[in-house]
Amino acid sequence: MRSTRVPAASRRGRRTVLAATGLVAALALTATACDGSAEEAASDRAQAAASQAADGVDSVDGKIQIPADIADKLKEHGIDVDKWANGGWRDWDKDKWLSAAEDFVNPVMEGLWKPDRMQSAKEADKTVTTQDASVGQGVSDPEPAPVEATAEKTPYHDNAAPVGKVFFDSPDGPAVCSGTVIKDVNHPGTSNLVWTAGHCVHAGGSGGWYRNIVFVPAYNDLGEAAAQLSDADATEIAPYGNWWADWVSTSNEWIQGGSETGGAGAAYDYAVLHVEPEQGTKSLEETVGAALDVDFSAPSAAESGKMGAWGYPAAPPYNGLKMFKCIDRPGRLSLGTTLPTMYRIGCTMTGGSSGGGWFRVVDGETRLVSNTSIGPEDNTWLAGPQLGPKAEAMYQNMSRTYGGR
């Protein structure tokens, strides 16, 4: 529903973290690093980030180095590799905006996502109109009452470690969404997978893959105000460092049918990133110290119980610097008689919360069950897709094909 662009219009980015203690206790997710404390892990990442900042962009003679396999892929599409590395990625000409599932490229550019550039990112919203939301009302439940978003406790690495921001570049400028560290069933304990929304990685039917996609877990760990962040160190901005997506998968339905207001692709608006650290060698799960299972059972709204949505809302009255959450019992939203119904909860989070996880407690464990996709112009509710067999197949393919990297 919402993502956030860096120097462009604002939208929403959302994130969610739940605790096994239950939704009734306001879903809080804590984590301890697998190899030492969360503080130690954060310190290690911060030192790496500081080293990276000092070194600047990974280059030789001032040129960004693009891995050979990615360089070959660019050449296949008639793109000059040297020009791409020197800023050619800013060319969003239709012929150079790669859109097919197999065309994703995202070479690491160390030092690109500096704190000030992150703060300037704007949300990339998917706001539906009243007319859009009224389609298929025969299977939609009444619009929920707004639920006021509440701020997550700080430090985030103690209360919502798996949640973070997804930064990317779009034709409108740098943008931001939210994402969640998820478990990799085929690589237990060493996951490098992040769940987010499809519209946070691909423009849908009218465009292609976004560029320079990075995940930052526990962004702005202490929830500092903008004025305080000017003096913040790397540990506070990105306690676990920056993680670049080296591969991304989203649904064919989103790639073909996604639109500015969600469109027919909204019911399939989900994506999985496989990431690698900008600095370091440990996996994302080992570094953060936690990851969540994904619930692909697609429970009906009536059977699901309460759900919680977490995110970094960026449009007024929020500014994208702090993490918020909403907890509500979902209803159904239908955007068409041939499309799966979506979950809908009351929530006042604004743009920038897109892609943020929705969680519920199953057998005492917190699991990701959806993600923020669309919402109305008055920011009174959020809707997210059901995660069924198609979502699970996408996840399994990502895990089997890229998880072991």
Long-range contacts (C-beta under 8 A, 24 or more apart in sequence): 1-125, 1-126, 1-127, 1-197, 1-262, 1-353, 1-354, 1-372, 1-373, 1-374, 1-375, 1-382, 1-383, 1-384, 2-123, 2-124, 2-125, 2-126, 2-127, 2-177, 2-311, 2-313, 2-314, 2-315, 2-349, 2-350, 2-351, 2-352, 2-353, 2-354, 2-372, 2-375, 3-123, 3-124, 3-125, 3-126, 3-166, 3-168, 3-175, 3-176, 3-177, 3-197, 3-199, 3-200, 3-351, 3-352, 3-354, 3-355, 4-121, 4-122, 4-123, 4-124, 4-175, 4-176, 4-177, 4-312, 4-314, 4-320, 4-351, 4-352, 4-354, 5-121, 5-122, 5-123, 5-124, 5-170, 5-172, 5-173, 5-174, 5-175, 5-176, 6-117, 6-118, 6-120, 6-121, 6-122, 6-167, 6-169, 6-173, 6-174, 6-175, 6-176, 7-120, 7-121, 7-122, 7-173, 7-174, 8-122, 8-170, 8-172, 8-173, 8-174, 8-175, 9-122, 9-123, 9-172, 10-122, 10-123, 10-125, 10-314, 10-315, 10-316, 10-320, 10-350, 10-351, 10-352, 11-122, 11-123, 11-124, 11-125, 11-126, 11-127, 11-175, 11-314, 11-315, 11-350, 11-351, 11-352, 11-354, 12-123, 12-125, 12-311, 12-313, 12-314, 12-315, 12-349, 12-350, 12-351, 12-352, 12-353, 12-354, 12-372, 12-375, 13-123, 13-165, 13-166, 13-176, 13-177, 13-178, 13-311, 13-312, 13-313, 13-314, 13-320, 13-351, 13-352, 13-353, 13-354, 13-355, 13-356, 14-177, 14-178, 14-309, 14-310, 14-311, 14-312, 14-313, 14-349, 14-352, 14-353, 14-354, 14-355, 14-356, 14-371, 14-372, 14-382, 15-160, 15-163, 15-164, 15-165, 15-178, 15-179, 15-180, 15-310, 15-311, 15-312, 15-323, 15-353, 15-355, 15-356, 15-357, 16-163, 16-178, 16-180, 16-308, 16-309, 16-310, 16-311, 16-325, 16-356, 16-357, 16-358, 16-359, 16-368, 17-152, 17-159, 17-160, 17-161, 17-162, 17-163, 17-180, 17-310, 17-325, 17-357, 17-359, 17-366, 18-292, 18-308, 18-359, 18-360, 18-361, 18-366, 19-366, 20-361, 20-364, 20-365, 20-366, 22-361, 22-364, 23-305, 23-306, 23-307, 23-308, 23-327, 23-359, 23-360, 23-361, 24-306, 26-150, 26-308, 26-325, 26-327, 27-308, 27-325, 27-327, 27-359, 27-361, 27-366, 28-152, 28-153, 28-159, 28-160, 29-159, 29-160, 29-161, 29-162, 29-163, 29-290, 29-292, 29-359, 29-366, 30-158, 30-159, 30-161, 30-290, 31-157, 31-158, 31-161, 31-162, 31-288, 31-289, 31-290, 32-289, 32-290, 33-286, 33-287, 33-288, 33-289, 34-189, 34-285, 34-286, 34-289, 35-282, 35-286, 38-157, 38-158, 38-161, 38-289, 39-157, 41-240, 41-287, 41-288, 41-289, 42-157, 42-218, 42-221, 42-235, 42-239, 42-240, 43-235, 44-280, 44-287, 45-234, 45-235, 45-238, 45-239, 45-240, 45-241, 45-279, 45-280, 45-287, 46-233, 46-234, 46-235, 46-238, 46-239, 46-241, 47-234, 48-241, 48-277, 48-278, 48-279, 48-280, 49-234, 49-237, 49-238, 49-241, 49-242, 49-278, 49-279, 50-233, 50-234, 51-279, 52-110, 52-111, 52-278, 52-279, 53-111, 53-114, 53-234, 55-110, 55-111, 56-110, 56-111, 57-109, 57-110, 57-111, 57-112, 58-108, 58-109, 58-110, 58-111, 64-107, 64-109, 66-107, 67-107, 70-105, 70-106, 70-107, 73-103, 73-105, 74-105, 77-103, 89-169, 89-211, 89-212, 90-169, 92-171, 97-171, 97-203, 97-207, 97-208, 97-209, 98-208, 98-209, 99-202, 99-203, 99-207, 99-208, 99-209, 99-255, 100-255, 101-249, 101-250, 101-252, 101-255, 103-208, 103-209, 104-209, 104-247, 104-248, 105-209, 105-211, 106-209, 106-211, 106-212, 106-213, 106-244, 106-245, 106-246, 106-248, 108-244, 108-246, 108-276, 108-278, 109-212, 110-278, 110-279, 112-212, 113-167, 113-212, 113-214, 113-216, 113-242, 115-229, 115-232, 115-237, 115-238, 117-174, 118-165, 118-167, 118-174, 118-176, 118-216, 118-219, 118-237, 119-226, 119-229, 119-320, 119-321, 120-174, 121-167, 121-173, 121-174, 121-175, 121-176, 121-314, 121-320, 122-172, 122-173, 122-174, 122-175, 122-176, 122-314, 122-351, 122-352, 123-175, 123-176, 123-177, 123-313, 123-314, 123-315, 123-320, 123-350, 123-351, 123-352, 123-353, 123-354, 124-170, 124-172, 124-175, 124-176, 124-177, 124-199, 124-200, 124-351, 124-354, 125-315, 125-350, 125-351, 125-354, 125-375, 126-199, 126-260, 126-261, 126-262, 126-266, 126-269, 126-354, 126-373, 126-374, 126-375, 127-261, 127-351, 127-374, 127-375, 127-376, 127-377, 128-261, 128-262, 128-266, 128-374, 128-375, 128-376, 128-377, 129-261, 129-377, 130-376, 132-261, 132-262, 132-335, 133-333, 133-335, 133-376, 135-334, 135-335, 135-336, 136-334, 136-335, 136-336, 136-337, 136-339, 137-334, 138-334, 138-337, 139-332, 139-334, 139-337, 139-341, 140-331, 140-332, 140-333, 140-334, 140-341, 140-344, 141-301, 141-331, 141-332, 141-333, 141-344, 142-331, 143-344, 143-380, 143-381, 144-328, 144-331, 144-344, 144-345, 144-346, 144-380, 144-381, 145-346, 146-346, 146-347, 146-348, 146-380, 146-381, 147-326, 147-327, 147-328, 147-345, 147-346, 147-347, 147-348, 148-326, 148-348, 149-313, 149-324, 149-325, 149-326, 149-347, 149-348, 149-349, 150-324, 150-325, 150-326, 151-223, 151-322, 151-323, 151-324, 152-223, 152-310, 152-322, 152-323, 152-324, 152-325, 154-221, 154-222, 154-223, 155-218, 155-221, 155-222, 155-239, 156-218, 156-219, 156-220, 156-221, 156-222, 156-223, 156-239, 156-323, 157-217, 157-218, 157-221, 157-239, 157-240, 157-288, 160-218, 160-310, 160-323, 161-217, 161-218, 161-288, 161-289, 161-290, 162-217, 162-288, 162-290, 162-291, 162-292, 162-357, 163-217, 163-218, 163-310, 163-323, 163-356, 163-357, 164-194, 164-215, 164-216, 164-217, 164-218, 164-219, 164-240, 165-215, 165-216, 165-219, 165-312, 166-194, 166-196, 166-200, 166-201, 166-213, 166-214, 166-215, 166-216, 166-273, 166-355, 167-212, 167-213, 167-214, 167-215, 167-216, 168-200, 168-201, 168-210, 168-211, 168-212, 168-213, 168-214, 169-210, 169-211, 169-212, 170-203, 170-210, 171-207, 175-210, 176-312, 176-314, 176-320, 176-352, 177-352, 177-354, 177-355, 177-356, 178-310, 178-311, 178-312, 178-352, 178-353, 178-354, 178-355, 178-356, 178-357, 178-372, 179-215, 179-273, 179-355, 179-356, 179-357, 180-292, 180-310, 180-356, 180-357, 180-368, 180-371, 181-217, 181-284, 181-285, 181-288, 181-290, 181-291, 181-292, 182-272, 182-291, 182-292, 182-293, 182-294, 182-368, 183-285, 183-291, 183-292, 183-293, 183-294, 184-285, 184-291, 184-399, 184-403, 185-396, 185-399, 186-396, 186-399, 186-400, 186-403, 186-404, 187-283, 187-399, 187-403, 187-404, 189-283, 189-285, 189-286, 190-283, 190-285, 190-286, 191-283, 191-284, 191-285, 191-291, 191-403, 192-243, 192-274, 192-275, 192-276, 192-283, 192-284, 192-285, 192-403, 192-405, 193-272, 193-273, 193-274, 193-275, 193-284, 193-291, 193-395, 193-398, 193-399, 193-403, 194-243, 194-245, 194-272, 194-273, 194-275, 194-284, 195-270, 195-271, 195-272, 195-294, 195-355, 195-357, 195-368, 195-371, 196-270, 196-271, 196-272, 196-273, 196-354, 196-355, 196-371, 197-269, 197-270, 197-271, 197-354, 197-355, 197-371, 197-372, 197-373, 198-250, 198-251, 198-254, 198-255, 198-258, 198-265, 198-268, 198-269, 198-270, 198-271, 199-254, 199-258, 199-262, 199-265, 199-269, 199-354, 199-355, 199-373, 200-271, 200-354, 200-355, 201-245, 201-248, 201-250, 201-271, 201-273, 202-248, 202-250, 202-254, 202-255, 202-258, 202-271, 203-258, 204-254, 204-255, 204-256, 204-257, 204-258, 204-259, 204-263, 204-265, 205-255, 205-256, 205-257, 205-258, 205-259, 205-263, 205-265, 206-259, 206-260, 209-248, 213-244, 213-245, 213-248, 213-273, 214-242, 214-243, 214-244, 214-245, 214-278, 215-242, 215-243, 215-245, 215-273, 215-275, 215-284, 216-240, 216-241, 216-242, 216-243, 217-243, 217-284, 217-287, 217-288, 218-288, 219-312, 219-323, 220-321, 220-322, 220-323, 223-321, 223-322, 223-323, 224-321, 225-321, 226-319, 226-321, 229-321, 240-284, 240-287, 240-288, 241-277, 241-278, 241-279, 241-280, 241-287, 242-277, 242-278, 243-275, 243-276, 243-277, 243-278, 243-284, 244-275, 244-276, 244-277, 244-278, 245-273, 245-274, 245-275, 246-274, 246-275, 246-276, 246-402, 246-405, 247-273, 247-274, 247-398, 247-401, 247-402, 248-272, 248-273, 248-274, 249-394, 249-397, 249-398, 250-394, 251-390, 251-391, 251-394, 253-390, 261-374, 262-335, 262-373, 262-374, 264-335, 264-336, 264-339, 266-335, 266-342, 266-373, 266-374, 266-383, 266-385, 267-335, 267-339, 267-340, 267-341, 267-342, 267-385, 267-386, 268-340, 268-385, 268-390, 268-391, 269-371, 269-373, 269-374, 269-384, 269-385, 270-371, 270-373, 270-385, 270-387, 270-391, 270-394, 271-355, 272-394, 272-395, 272-398, 274-398, 274-402, 274-403, 274-405, 276-405, 292-357, 292-359, 292-366, 292-367, 292-368, 293-365, 293-367, 293-368, 294-367, 294-368, 294-369, 294-387, 294-391, 294-392, 294-395, 295-360, 295-362, 295-367, 295-368, 295-369, 295-387, 296-387, 296-388, 296-389, 296-391, 296-392, 296-395, 297-388, 298-340, 298-386, 298-387, 298-388, 299-369, 301-330, 301-331, 301-332, 301-341, 301-343, 301-344, 304-330, 304-343, 304-360, 304-369, 305-329, 305-360, 305-361, 306-360, 307-343, 307-345, 307-358, 307-359, 307-360, 307-369, 307-370, 308-358, 308-359, 308-360, 309-345, 309-347, 309-349, 309-353, 309-356, 309-357, 309-358, 309-359, 309-372, 309-382, 309-384, 310-356, 310-357, 310-359, 311-349, 311-352, 311-353, 311-354, 311-355, 311-356, 311-372, 312-352, 312-353, 312-356, 313-349, 313-350, 313-351, 313-352, 313-353, 314-350, 314-351, 314-352, 314-353, 315-350, 315-351, 315-352, 315-379, 316-350, 317-350, 318-349, 318-350, 318-352, 320-352, 324-349, 324-353, 326-382, 333-383, 340-385, 340-386, 340-388, 341-386, 342-373, 342-374, 342-383, 342-384, 342-385, 342-386, 343-369, 343-370, 343-383, 343-384, 343-385, 343-386, 344-381, 344-382, 344-383, 345-381, 345-382, 346-380, 346-381, 347-375, 347-380, 347-381, 347-382, 348-379, 348-380, 349-379, 349-382, 350-379, 353-382, 358-384
